[in-house]
């Protein structure tokens, strides 16, 4: 089990190659966590610009995270 959040995960996106997963959080200081789907190791944390939470996101065809 992968645990990285102090609050509830509000969104989840699977990379087109299925090697990465991004999860978004709600709460006082929400962020997006990108992690390796095979090892559950944290790859990146994106903290800037999220005020209340991340309601929806996805990966584009090139594998970049898009926040909706």
PQR file of N, CA, C, O and H, with PARSE charges and radii, in Angstrom:
ATOM      1  N   UNK A   1       0.835  -1.177   0.000 -0.4000 1.5000
ATOM      2  CA  UNK A   1       0.000   0.000   0.000 -0.0000 2.0000
ATOM      3  C   UNK A   1       0.880   1.241   0.000  0.5500 1.7000
ATOM      4  O   UNK A   1       1.875   1.306   0.722 -0.5500 1.4000
ATOM      5  N   UNK A   2       0.511   2.225  -0.812 -0.4000 1.5000
ATOM      6  CA  UNK A   2       1.255   3.479  -0.918 -0.0000 2.0000
ATOM      7  C   UNK A   2       0.555   4.553  -0.098  0.5500 1.7000
ATOM      8  O   UNK A   2      -0.630   4.813  -0.307 -0.5500 1.4000
ATOM      9  H   UNK A   2      -0.297   2.172  -1.399  0.4000 1.0000
ATOM     10  N   UNK A   3       1.265   5.178   0.827 -0.4000 1.5000
ATOM     11  CA  UNK A   3       0.694   6.229   1.655 -0.0000 2.0000
ATOM     12  C   UNK A   3       1.583   7.463   1.553  0.5500 1.7000
ATOM     13  O   UNK A   3       2.755   7.420   1.926 -0.5500 1.4000
ATOM     14  H   UNK A   3       2.227   4.967   0.997  0.4000 1.0000
ATOM     15  N   UNK A   4       1.017   8.580   1.040 -0.4000 1.5000
ATOM     16  CA  UNK A   4       1.798   9.801   0.916 -0.0000 2.0000
ATOM     17  C   UNK A   4       1.023  11.037   1.335  0.5500 1.7000
ATOM     18  O   UNK A   4       1.571  12.139   1.315 -0.5500 1.4000
ATOM     19  H   UNK A   4       0.065   8.615   0.737  0.4000 1.0000
ATOM     20  N   UNK A   5      -0.221  10.881   1.708 -0.4000 1.5000
ATOM     21  CA  UNK A   5      -1.072  12.032   1.949 -0.0000 2.0000
ATOM     22  C   UNK A   5      -1.424  12.176   3.423  0.5500 1.7000
ATOM     23  O   UNK A   5      -1.587  11.197   4.152 -0.5500 1.4000
ATOM     24  H   UNK A   5      -0.666   9.986   1.724  0.4000 1.0000
ATOM     25  N   UNK A   6      -1.534  13.437   3.831 -0.4000 1.5000
ATOM     26  CA  UNK A   6      -2.044  13.725   5.165 -0.0000 2.0000
ATOM     27  C   UNK A   6      -3.565  13.856   5.126  0.5500 1.7000
ATOM     28  O   UNK A   6      -4.223  13.780   6.163 -0.5500 1.4000
ATOM     29  H   UNK A   6      -1.401  14.232   3.239  0.4000 1.0000
ATOM     30  N   UNK A   7      -4.126  14.054   3.920 -0.4000 1.5000
ATOM     31  CA  UNK A   7      -5.562  14.219   3.728 -0.0000 2.0000
ATOM     32  C   UNK A   7      -6.043  13.225   2.671  0.5500 1.7000
ATOM     33  O   UNK A   7      -5.295  12.347   2.241 -0.5500 1.4000
ATOM     34  H   UNK A   7      -3.591  14.115   3.077  0.4000 1.0000
ATOM     35  N   UNK A   8      -7.280  13.375   2.269 -0.4000 1.5000
ATOM     36  CA  UNK A   8      -7.912  12.451   1.329 -0.0000 2.0000
ATOM     37  C   UNK A   8      -7.408  12.686  -0.105  0.5500 1.7000
ATOM     38  O   UNK A   8      -7.305  13.829  -0.549 -0.5500 1.4000
ATOM     39  H   UNK A   8      -7.888  14.088   2.618  0.4000 1.0000
ATOM     40  N   UNK A   9      -7.100  11.609  -0.815 -0.4000 1.5000
ATOM     41  CA  UNK A   9      -6.784  11.703  -2.243 -0.0000 2.0000
ATOM     42  C   UNK A   9      -8.089  11.933  -2.988  0.5500 1.7000
ATOM     43  O   UNK A   9      -9.043  11.170  -2.835 -0.5500 1.4000
ATOM     44  H   UNK A   9      -7.184  10.681  -0.454  0.4000 1.0000
ATOM     45  N   UNK A  10      -8.128  12.996  -3.800 -0.4000 1.5000
ATOM     46  CA  UNK A  10      -9.374  13.364  -4.473 -0.0000 2.0000
ATOM     47  C   UNK A  10      -9.387  13.012  -5.955  0.5500 1.7000
ATOM     48  O   UNK A  10     -10.443  13.037  -6.586 -0.5500 1.4000
ATOM     49  H   UNK A  10      -7.354  13.616  -3.924  0.4000 1.0000
ATOM     50  N   UNK A  11      -8.236  12.687  -6.512 -0.4000 1.5000
ATOM     51  CA  UNK A  11      -8.174  12.350  -7.931 -0.0000 2.0000
ATOM     52  C   UNK A  11      -6.999  11.409  -8.190  0.5500 1.7000
ATOM     53  O   UNK A  11      -6.038  11.349  -7.422 -0.5500 1.4000
ATOM     54  H   UNK A  11      -7.378  12.667  -5.999  0.4000 1.0000
ATOM     55  N   UNK A  12      -7.110  10.683  -9.289 -0.4000 1.5000
ATOM     56  CA  UNK A  12      -6.077   9.717  -9.654 -0.0000 2.0000
ATOM     57  C   UNK A  12      -5.983   9.674 -11.173  0.5500 1.7000
ATOM     58  O   UNK A  12      -6.999   9.711 -11.866 -0.5500 1.4000
ATOM     59  H   UNK A  12      -7.890  10.731  -9.912  0.4000 1.0000
ATOM     60  N   UNK A  13      -4.757   9.595 -11.687 -0.4000 1.5000
ATOM     61  CA  UNK A  13      -4.546   9.481 -13.131 -0.0000 2.0000
ATOM     62  C   UNK A  13      -3.465   8.438 -13.399  0.5500 1.7000
ATOM     63  O   UNK A  13      -2.464   8.373 -12.685 -0.5500 1.4000
ATOM     64  H   UNK A  13      -3.931   9.564 -11.124  0.4000 1.0000
ATOM     65  N   UNK A  14      -3.672   7.634 -14.420 -0.4000 1.5000
ATOM     66  CA  UNK A  14      -2.720   6.602 -14.813 -0.0000 2.0000
ATOM     67  C   UNK A  14      -2.019   7.029 -16.100  0.5500 1.7000
ATOM     68  O   UNK A  14      -2.677   7.383 -17.079 -0.5500 1.4000
ATOM     69  H   UNK A  14      -4.485   7.688 -15.000  0.4000 1.0000
ATOM     70  N   UNK A  15      -0.692   6.996 -16.101 -0.4000 1.5000
ATOM     71  CA  UNK A  15       0.117   7.346 -17.264 -0.0000 2.0000
ATOM     72  C   UNK A  15      -0.220   6.410 -18.429  0.5500 1.7000
ATOM     73  O   UNK A  15      -0.555   5.248 -18.198 -0.5500 1.4000
ATOM     74  H   UNK A  15      -0.157   6.709 -15.307  0.4000 1.0000
ATOM     75  N   UNK A  16      -0.137   6.893 -19.685 -0.4000 1.5000
ATOM     76  CA  UNK A  16      -0.458   6.043 -20.843 -0.0000 2.0000
ATOM     77  C   UNK A  16       0.339   4.732 -20.893  0.5500 1.7000
ATOM     78  O   UNK A  16      -0.167   3.719 -21.376 -0.5500 1.4000
ATOM     79  H   UNK A  16       0.136   7.837 -19.873  0.4000 1.0000
ATOM     80  N   UNK A  17       1.576   4.749 -20.398 -0.4000 1.5000
ATOM     81  CA  UNK A  17       2.390   3.523 -20.392 -0.0000 2.0000
ATOM     82  C   UNK A  17       2.188   2.705 -19.119  0.5500 1.7000
ATOM     83  O   UNK A  17       2.791   1.645 -18.951 -0.5500 1.4000
ATOM     84  H   UNK A  17       1.987   5.572 -20.006  0.4000 1.0000
ATOM     85  N   UNK A  18       1.332   3.206 -18.224 -0.4000 1.5000
ATOM     86  CA  UNK A  18       0.960   2.532 -16.978 -0.0000 2.0000
ATOM     87  C   UNK A  18       2.116   2.348 -16.001  0.5500 1.7000
ATOM     88  O   UNK A  18       2.042   1.505 -15.107 -0.5500 1.4000
ATOM     89  H   UNK A  18       0.842   4.067 -18.360  0.4000 1.0000
ATOM     90  N   UNK A  19       3.186   3.132 -16.164 -0.4000 1.5000
ATOM     91  CA  UNK A  19       4.326   3.041 -15.259 -0.0000 2.0000
ATOM     92  C   UNK A  19       4.270   4.093 -14.156  0.5500 1.7000
ATOM     93  O   UNK A  19       4.936   3.954 -13.129 -0.5500 1.4000
ATOM     94  H   UNK A  19       3.245   3.816 -16.890  0.4000 1.0000
ATOM     95  N   UNK A  20       3.478   5.143 -14.366 -0.4000 1.5000
ATOM     96  CA  UNK A  20       3.346   6.202 -13.374 -0.0000 2.0000
ATOM     97  C   UNK A  20       1.881   6.405 -13.019  0.5500 1.7000
ATOM     98  O   UNK A  20       0.985   6.205 -13.839 -0.5500 1.4000
ATOM     99  H   UNK A  20       2.938   5.255 -15.200  0.4000 1.0000
ATOM    100  N   UNK A  21       1.667   6.806 -11.782 -0.4000 1.5000
ATOM    101  CA  UNK A  21       0.340   7.158 -11.306 -0.0000 2.0000
ATOM    102  C   UNK A  21       0.460   8.523 -10.630  0.5500 1.7000
ATOM    103  O   UNK A  21       1.421   8.776  -9.904 -0.5500 1.4000
ATOM    104  H   UNK A  21       2.395   6.968 -11.116  0.4000 1.0000
ATOM    105  N   UNK A  22      -0.503   9.392 -10.866 -0.4000 1.5000
ATOM    106  CA  UNK A  22      -0.553  10.678 -10.185 -0.0000 2.0000
ATOM    107  C   UNK A  22      -1.810  10.717  -9.330  0.5500 1.7000
ATOM    108  O   UNK A  22      -2.892  10.338  -9.778 -0.5500 1.4000
ATOM    109  H   UNK A  22      -1.284   9.186 -11.456  0.4000 1.0000
ATOM    110  N   UNK A  23      -1.653  11.178  -8.100 -0.4000 1.5000
ATOM    111  CA  UNK A  23      -2.789  11.322  -7.213 -0.0000 2.0000
ATOM    112  C   UNK A  23      -2.837  12.753  -6.697  0.5500 1.7000
ATOM    113  O   UNK A  23      -1.808  13.326  -6.339 -0.5500 1.4000
ATOM    114  H   UNK A  23      -0.774  11.486  -7.737  0.4000 1.0000
ATOM    115  N   UNK A  24      -4.039  13.327  -6.660 -0.4000 1.5000
ATOM    116  CA  UNK A  24      -4.233  14.686  -6.177 -0.0000 2.0000
ATOM    117  C   UNK A  24      -4.884  14.666  -4.811  0.5500 1.7000
ATOM    118  O   UNK A  24      -5.556  13.702  -4.445 -0.5500 1.4000
ATOM    119  H   UNK A  24      -4.874  12.861  -6.951  0.4000 1.0000
ATOM    120  N   UNK A  25      -4.683  15.716  -4.073 -0.4000 1.5000
ATOM    121  CA  UNK A  25      -5.117  15.781  -2.689 -0.0000 2.0000
ATOM    122  C   UNK A  25      -6.022  16.989  -2.456  0.5500 1.7000
ATOM    123  O   UNK A  25      -5.932  17.989  -3.167 -0.5500 1.4000
ATOM    124  H   UNK A  25      -4.137  16.499  -4.370  0.4000 1.0000
ATOM    125  N   UNK A  26      -6.889  16.885  -1.458 -0.4000 1.5000
ATOM    126  CA  UNK A  26      -7.657  18.035  -0.981 -0.0000 2.0000
ATOM    127  C   UNK A  26      -7.143  18.376   0.411  0.5500 1.7000
ATOM    128  O   UNK A  26      -6.553  17.532   1.086 -0.5500 1.4000
ATOM    129  H   UNK A  26      -6.962  16.072  -0.880  0.4000 1.0000
ATOM    130  N   UNK A  27      -7.365  19.598   0.833 -0.4000 1.5000
ATOM    131  CA  UNK A  27      -6.931  19.999   2.162 -0.0000 2.0000
ATOM    132  C   UNK A  27      -6.328  21.389   2.163  0.5500 1.7000
ATOM    133  O   UNK A  27      -6.436  22.113   1.173 -0.5500 1.4000
ATOM    134  H   UNK A  27      -7.844  20.283   0.285  0.4000 1.0000
ATOM    135  N   UNK A  28      -5.687  21.774   3.271 -0.4000 1.5000
ATOM    136  CA  UNK A  28      -5.121  23.112   3.433 -0.0000 2.0000
ATOM    137  C   UNK A  28      -3.989  23.397   2.455  0.5500 1.7000
ATOM    138  O   UNK A  28      -3.927  24.493   1.898 -0.5500 1.4000
ATOM    139  H   UNK A  28      -5.599  21.185   4.075  0.4000 1.0000
ATOM    140  N   UNK A  29      -3.114  22.462   2.237 -0.4000 1.5000
ATOM    141  CA  UNK A  29      -1.973  22.624   1.331 -0.0000 2.0000
ATOM    142  C   UNK A  29      -1.922  21.439   0.363  0.5500 1.7000
ATOM    143  O   UNK A  29      -1.044  20.583   0.467 -0.5500 1.4000
ATOM    144  H   UNK A  29      -3.165  21.572   2.690  0.4000 1.0000
ATOM    145  N   UNK A  30      -2.872  21.397  -0.581 -0.4000 1.5000
ATOM    146  CA  UNK A  30      -2.962  20.241  -1.480 -0.0000 2.0000
ATOM    147  C   UNK A  30      -1.807  20.178  -2.471  0.5500 1.7000
ATOM    148  O   UNK A  30      -1.197  21.194  -2.803 -0.5500 1.4000
ATOM    149  H   UNK A  30      -3.586  22.093  -0.665  0.4000 1.0000
ATOM    150  N   UNK A  31      -1.523  18.985  -2.927 -0.4000 1.5000
ATOM    151  CA  UNK A  31      -0.485  18.785  -3.928 -0.0000 2.0000
ATOM    152  C   UNK A  31      -0.795  17.551  -4.761  0.5500 1.7000
ATOM    153  O   UNK A  31      -1.701  16.777  -4.454 -0.5500 1.4000
ATOM    154  H   UNK A  31      -2.018  18.159  -2.657  0.4000 1.0000
ATOM    155  N   UNK A  32      -0.018  17.394  -5.818 -0.4000 1.5000
ATOM    156  CA  UNK A  32      -0.095  16.205  -6.666 -0.0000 2.0000
ATOM    157  C   UNK A  32       1.155  15.387  -6.414  0.5500 1.7000
ATOM    158  O   UNK A  32       2.267  15.916  -6.404 -0.5500 1.4000
ATOM    159  H   UNK A  32       0.719  18.023  -6.067  0.4000 1.0000
ATOM    160  N   UNK A  33       0.968  14.115  -6.215 -0.4000 1.5000
ATOM    161  CA  UNK A  33       2.091  13.203  -6.025 -0.0000 2.0000
ATOM    162  C   UNK A  33       2.149  12.261  -7.232  0.5500 1.7000
ATOM    163  O   UNK A  33       1.156  11.616  -7.570 -0.5500 1.4000
ATOM    164  H   UNK A  33       0.065  13.685  -6.223  0.4000 1.0000
ATOM    165  N   UNK A  34       3.305  12.188  -7.871 -0.4000 1.5000
ATOM    166  CA  UNK A  34       3.515  11.266  -8.992 -0.0000 2.0000
ATOM    167  C   UNK A  34       4.399  10.149  -8.466  0.5500 1.7000
ATOM    168  O   UNK A  34       5.447  10.403  -7.873 -0.5500 1.4000
ATOM    169  H   UNK A  34       4.111  12.712  -7.597  0.4000 1.0000
ATOM    170  N   UNK A  35       3.976   8.923  -8.683 -0.4000 1.5000
ATOM    171  CA  UNK A  35       4.733   7.807  -8.155 -0.0000 2.0000
ATOM    172  C   UNK A  35       4.787   6.639  -9.133  0.5500 1.7000
ATOM    173  O   UNK A  35       3.943   6.505 -10.019 -0.5500 1.4000
ATOM    174  H   UNK A  35       3.125   8.716  -9.165  0.4000 1.0000
ATOM    175  N   UNK A  36       5.776   5.821  -8.951 -0.4000 1.5000
ATOM    176  CA  UNK A  36       6.015   4.639  -9.778 -0.0000 2.0000
ATOM    177  C   UNK A  36       4.973   3.583  -9.434  0.5500 1.7000
ATOM    178  O   UNK A  36       4.841   3.201  -8.271 -0.5500 1.4000
ATOM    179  H   UNK A  36       6.461   5.930  -8.231  0.4000 1.0000
ATOM    180  N   UNK A  37       4.238   3.111 -10.421 -0.4000 1.5000
ATOM    181  CA  UNK A  37       3.151   2.160 -10.155 -0.0000 2.0000
ATOM    182  C   UNK A  37       3.652   0.758  -9.812  0.5500 1.7000
ATOM    183  O   UNK A  37       2.900  -0.037  -9.249 -0.5500 1.4000
ATOM    184  H   UNK A  37       4.345   3.420 -11.366  0.4000 1.0000
ATOM    185  N   UNK A  38       4.886   0.445 -10.133 -0.4000 1.5000
ATOM    186  CA  UNK A  38       5.417  -0.886  -9.837 -0.0000 2.0000
ATOM    187  C   UNK A  38       6.071  -0.960  -8.461  0.5500 1.7000
ATOM    188  O   UNK A  38       5.936  -1.963  -7.761 -0.5500 1.4000
ATOM    189  H   UNK A  38       5.496   1.092 -10.590  0.4000 1.0000
ATOM    190  N   UNK A  39       6.782   0.103  -8.072 -0.4000 1.5000
ATOM    191  CA  UNK A  39       7.526   0.079  -6.812 -0.0000 2.0000
ATOM    192  C   UNK A  39       6.880   0.908  -5.707  0.5500 1.7000
ATOM    193  O   UNK A  39       7.271   0.793  -4.545 -0.5500 1.4000
ATOM    194  H   UNK A  39       6.892   0.918  -8.641  0.4000 1.0000
ATOM    195  N   UNK A  40       5.893   1.746  -6.049 -0.4000 1.5000
ATOM    196  CA  UNK A  40       5.242   2.675  -5.127 -0.0000 2.0000
ATOM    197  C   UNK A  40       6.213   3.720  -4.580  0.5500 1.7000
ATOM    198  O   UNK A  40       5.978   4.295  -3.517 -0.5500 1.4000
ATOM    199  H   UNK A  40       5.576   1.840  -6.992  0.4000 1.0000
ATOM    200  N   UNK A  41       7.293   3.962  -5.302 -0.4000 1.5000
ATOM    201  CA  UNK A  41       8.253   4.996  -4.910 -0.0000 2.0000
ATOM    202  C   UNK A  41       7.805   6.346  -5.453  0.5500 1.7000
ATOM    203  O   UNK A  41       7.333   6.444  -6.586 -0.5500 1.4000
ATOM    204  H   UNK A  41       7.484   3.495  -6.165  0.4000 1.0000
ATOM    205  N   UNK A  42       7.956   7.384  -4.636 -0.4000 1.5000
ATOM    206  CA  UNK A  42       7.607   8.738  -5.026 -0.0000 2.0000
ATOM    207  C   UNK A  42       8.576   9.222  -6.112  0.5500 1.7000
ATOM    208  O   UNK A  42       9.793   9.119  -5.955 -0.5500 1.4000
ATOM    209  H   UNK A  42       8.339   7.304  -3.716  0.4000 1.0000
ATOM    210  N   UNK A  43       8.032   9.747  -7.207 -0.4000 1.5000
ATOM    211  CA  UNK A  43       8.833  10.271  -8.314 -0.0000 2.0000
ATOM    212  C   UNK A  43       8.890  11.791  -8.254  0.5500 1.7000
ATOM    213  O   UNK A  43       9.941  12.384  -8.499 -0.5500 1.4000
ATOM    214  H   UNK A  43       7.043   9.830  -7.335  0.4000 1.0000
ATOM    215  N   UNK A  44       7.760  12.428  -7.928 -0.4000 1.5000
ATOM    216  CA  UNK A  44       7.691  13.885  -7.912 -0.0000 2.0000
ATOM    217  C   UNK A  44       6.508  14.350  -7.074  0.5500 1.7000
ATOM    218  O   UNK A  44       5.490  13.665  -6.980 -0.5500 1.4000
ATOM    219  H   UNK A  44       6.907  11.947  -7.729  0.4000 1.0000
ATOM    220  N   UNK A  45       6.657  15.534  -6.463 -0.4000 1.5000
ATOM    221  CA  UNK A  45       5.554  16.183  -5.763 -0.0000 2.0000
ATOM    222  C   UNK A  45       5.393  17.572  -6.355  0.5500 1.7000
ATOM    223  O   UNK A  45       6.345  18.350  -6.403 -0.5500 1.4000
ATOM    224  H   UNK A  45       7.485  16.091  -6.539  0.4000 1.0000
ATOM    225  N   UNK A  46       4.181  17.881  -6.809 -0.4000 1.5000
ATOM    226  CA  UNK A  46       3.869  19.169  -7.430 -0.0000 2.0000
ATOM    227  C   UNK A  46       2.997  19.951  -6.460  0.5500 1.7000
ATOM    228  O   UNK A  46       1.847  19.580  -6.223 -0.5500 1.4000
ATOM    229  H   UNK A  46       3.407  17.248  -6.770  0.4000 1.0000
ATOM    230  N   UNK A  47       3.536  21.039  -5.892 -0.4000 1.5000
ATOM    231  CA  UNK A  47       2.841  21.776  -4.834 -0.0000 2.0000
ATOM    232  C   UNK A  47       2.317  23.133  -5.261  0.5500 1.7000
ATOM    233  O   UNK A  47       1.437  23.664  -4.584 -0.5500 1.4000
ATOM    234  H   UNK A  47       4.470  21.340  -6.084  0.4000 1.0000
ATOM    235  N   UNK A  48       2.788  23.713  -6.314 -0.4000 1.5000
ATOM    236  CA  UNK A  48       2.452  25.097  -6.654 -0.0000 2.0000
ATOM    237  C   UNK A  48       1.097  25.239  -7.317  0.5500 1.7000
ATOM    238  O   UNK A  48       0.737  24.460  -8.201 -0.5500 1.4000
ATOM    239  H   UNK A  48       3.503  23.281  -6.865  0.4000 1.0000
ATOM    240  N   UNK A  49       0.340  26.255  -6.876 -0.4000 1.5000
ATOM    241  CA  UNK A  49      -0.870  26.653  -7.568 -0.0000 2.0000
ATOM    242  C   UNK A  49      -2.157  25.965  -7.180  0.5500 1.7000
ATOM    243  O   UNK A  49      -3.197  26.250  -7.775 -0.5500 1.4000
ATOM    244  H   UNK A  49       0.632  26.887  -6.159  0.4000 1.0000
ATOM    245  N   UNK A  50      -2.133  25.083  -6.221 -0.4000 1.5000
ATOM    246  CA  UNK A  50      -3.342  24.376  -5.823 -0.0000 2.0000
ATOM    247  C   UNK A  50      -3.876  25.008  -4.545  0.5500 1.7000
ATOM    248  O   UNK A  50      -3.231  24.936  -3.499 -0.5500 1.4000
ATOM    249  H   UNK A  50      -1.289  24.852  -5.738  0.4000 1.0000
ATOM    250  N   UNK A  51      -5.048  25.624  -4.623 -0.4000 1.5000
ATOM    251  CA  UNK A  51      -5.590  26.379  -3.489 -0.0000 2.0000
ATOM    252  C   UNK A  51      -6.438  25.515  -2.548  0.5500 1.7000
ATOM    253  O   UNK A  51      -6.193  25.493  -1.342 -0.5500 1.4000
ATOM    254  H   UNK A  51      -5.573  25.683  -5.472  0.4000 1.0000
ATOM    255  N   UNK A  52      -7.421  24.814  -3.086 -0.4000 1.5000
ATOM    256  CA  UNK A  52      -8.358  24.036  -2.273 -0.0000 2.0000
ATOM    257  C   UNK A  52      -8.171  22.530  -2.451  0.5500 1.7000
ATOM    258  O   UNK A  52      -8.470  21.744  -1.552 -0.5500 1.4000
ATOM    259  H   UNK A  52      -7.620  24.832  -4.066  0.4000 1.0000
ATOM    260  N   UNK A  53      -7.678  22.149  -3.613 -0.4000 1.5000
ATOM    261  CA  UNK A  53      -7.500  20.738  -3.894 -0.0000 2.0000
ATOM    262  C   UNK A  53      -7.437  20.480  -5.382  0.5500 1.7000
ATOM    263  O   UNK A  53      -7.621  21.390  -6.191 -0.5500 1.4000
ATOM    264  H   UNK A  53      -7.436  22.788  -4.343  0.4000 1.0000
ATOM    265  N   UNK A  54      -7.180  19.259  -5.732 -0.4000 1.5000
ATOM    266  CA  UNK A  54      -7.088  18.833  -7.129 -0.0000 2.0000
ATOM    267  C   UNK A  54      -8.273  17.921  -7.404  0.5500 1.7000
ATOM    268  O   UNK A  54      -8.288  16.765  -6.981 -0.5500 1.4000
ATOM    269  H   UNK A  54      -7.031  18.520  -5.075  0.4000 1.0000
ATOM    270  N   UNK A  55      -9.273  18.449  -8.120 -0.4000 1.5000
ATOM    271  CA  UNK A  55     -10.514  17.711  -8.363 -0.0000 2.0000
ATOM    272  C   UNK A  55     -10.394  16.730  -9.515  0.5500 1.7000
ATOM    273  O   UNK A  55     -11.003  15.660  -9.485 -0.5500 1.4000
ATOM    274  H   UNK A  55      -9.261  19.388  -8.463  0.4000 1.0000
ATOM    275  N   UNK A  56      -9.608  17.084 -10.539 -0.4000 1.5000
ATOM    276  CA  UNK A  56      -9.473  16.214 -11.707 -0.0000 2.0000
ATOM    277  C   UNK A  56      -8.145  16.482 -12.394  0.5500 1.7000
ATOM    278  O   UNK A  56      -7.674  17.619 -12.435 -0.5500 1.4000
ATOM    279  H   UNK A  56      -9.113  17.953 -10.563  0.4000 1.0000
ATOM    280  N   UNK A  57      -7.557  15.448 -12.924 -0.4000 1.5000
ATOM    281  CA  UNK A  57      -6.311  15.566 -13.675 -0.0000 2.0000
ATOM    282  C   UNK A  57      -6.165  14.345 -14.564  0.5500 1.7000
ATOM    283  O   UNK A  57      -6.915  13.378 -14.437 -0.5500 1.4000
ATOM    284  H   UNK A  57      -7.939  14.525 -12.891  0.4000 1.0000
ATOM    285  N   UNK A  58      -5.198  14.397 -15.460 -0.4000 1.5000
ATOM    286  CA  UNK A  58      -4.933  13.276 -16.344 -0.0000 2.0000
ATOM    287  C   UNK A  58      -3.574  13.450 -17.001  0.5500 1.7000
ATOM    288  O   UNK A  58      -2.945  14.501 -16.887 -0.5500 1.4000
ATOM    289  H   UNK A  58      -4.588  15.183 -15.563  0.4000 1.0000
ATOM    290  N   UNK A  59      -3.139  12.426 -17.676 -0.4000 1.5000
ATOM    291  CA  UNK A  59      -1.911  12.479 -18.464 -0.0000 2.0000
ATOM    292  C   UNK A  59      -2.294  12.652 -19.930  0.5500 1.7000
ATOM    293  O   UNK A  59      -3.245  12.027 -20.399 -0.5500 1.4000
ATOM    294  H   UNK A  59      -3.650  11.572 -17.769  0.4000 1.0000
ATOM    295  N   UNK A  60      -1.561  13.495 -20.655 -0.4000 1.5000
ATOM    296  CA  UNK A  60      -1.796  13.588 -22.089 -0.0000 2.0000
ATOM    297  C   UNK A  60      -1.039  12.466 -22.798  0.5500 1.7000
ATOM    298  O   UNK A  60      -0.378  11.664 -22.138 -0.5500 1.4000
ATOM    299  H   UNK A  60      -0.788  14.002 -20.274  0.4000 1.0000
ATOM    300  N   UNK A  61      -1.120  12.394 -24.116 -0.4000 1.5000
ATOM    301  CA  UNK A  61      -0.485  11.306 -24.884 -0.0000 2.0000
ATOM    302  C   UNK A  61       1.027  11.282 -24.730  0.5500 1.7000
ATOM    303  O   UNK A  61       1.653  10.228 -24.848 -0.5500 1.4000
ATOM    304  H   UNK A  61      -1.657  13.046 -24.652  0.4000 1.0000
ATOM    305  N   UNK A  62       1.626  12.470 -24.462 -0.4000 1.5000
ATOM    306  CA  UNK A  62       3.070  12.548 -24.284 -0.0000 2.0000
ATOM    307  C   UNK A  62       3.497  12.204 -22.852  0.5500 1.7000
ATOM    308  O   UNK A  62       4.687  12.097 -22.557 -0.5500 1.4000
ATOM    309  H   UNK A  62       1.118  13.326 -24.367  0.4000 1.0000
ATOM    310  N   UNK A  63       2.515  12.035 -21.978 -0.4000 1.5000
ATOM    311  CA  UNK A  63       2.814  11.663 -20.602 -0.0000 2.0000
ATOM    312  C   UNK A  63       2.926  12.808 -19.626  0.5500 1.7000
ATOM    313  O   UNK A  63       3.398  12.606 -18.507 -0.5500 1.4000
ATOM    314  H   UNK A  63       1.548  12.122 -22.218  0.4000 1.0000
ATOM    315  N   UNK A  64       2.508  14.015 -20.006 -0.4000 1.5000
ATOM    316  CA  UNK A  64       2.531  15.172 -19.125 -0.0000 2.0000
ATOM    317  C   UNK A  64       1.231  15.229 -18.312  0.5500 1.7000
ATOM    318  O   UNK A  64       0.159  14.893 -18.817 -0.5500 1.4000
ATOM    319  H   UNK A  64       2.125  14.179 -20.915  0.4000 1.0000
ATOM    320  N   UNK A  65       1.337  15.653 -17.060 -0.4000 1.5000
ATOM    321  CA  UNK A  65       0.153  15.786 -16.197 -0.0000 2.0000
ATOM    322  C   UNK A  65      -0.610  17.047 -16.593  0.5500 1.7000
ATOM    323  O   UNK A  65      -0.024  18.122 -16.724 -0.5500 1.4000
ATOM    324  H   UNK A  65       2.207  15.925 -16.649  0.4000 1.0000
ATOM    325  N   UNK A  66      -1.905  16.908 -16.781 -0.4000 1.5000
ATOM    326  CA  UNK A  66      -2.800  18.046 -17.049 -0.0000 2.0000
ATOM    327  C   UNK A  66      -3.796  18.142 -15.912  0.5500 1.7000
ATOM    328  O   UNK A  66      -4.451  17.159 -15.567 -0.5500 1.4000
ATOM    329  H   UNK A  66      -2.381  16.035 -16.675  0.4000 1.0000
ATOM    330  N   UNK A  67      -3.911  19.335 -15.325 -0.4000 1.5000
ATOM    331  CA  UNK A  67      -4.847  19.553 -14.238 -0.0000 2.0000
ATOM    332  C   UNK A  67      -6.088  20.210 -14.823  0.5500 1.7000
ATOM    333  O   UNK A  67      -5.991  21.225 -15.513 -0.5500 1.4000
ATOM    334  H   UNK A  67      -3.379  20.134 -15.605  0.4000 1.0000
ATOM    335  N   UNK A  68      -7.239  19.642 -14.553 -0.4000 1.5000
ATOM    336  CA  UNK A  68      -8.488  20.142 -15.100 -0.0000 2.0000
ATOM    337  C   UNK A  68      -9.244  20.967 -14.084  0.5500 1.7000
ATOM    338  O   UNK A  68     -10.328  21.470 -14.380 -0.5500 1.4000
ATOM    339  H   UNK A  68      -7.319  18.818 -13.992  0.4000 1.0000
TER
END
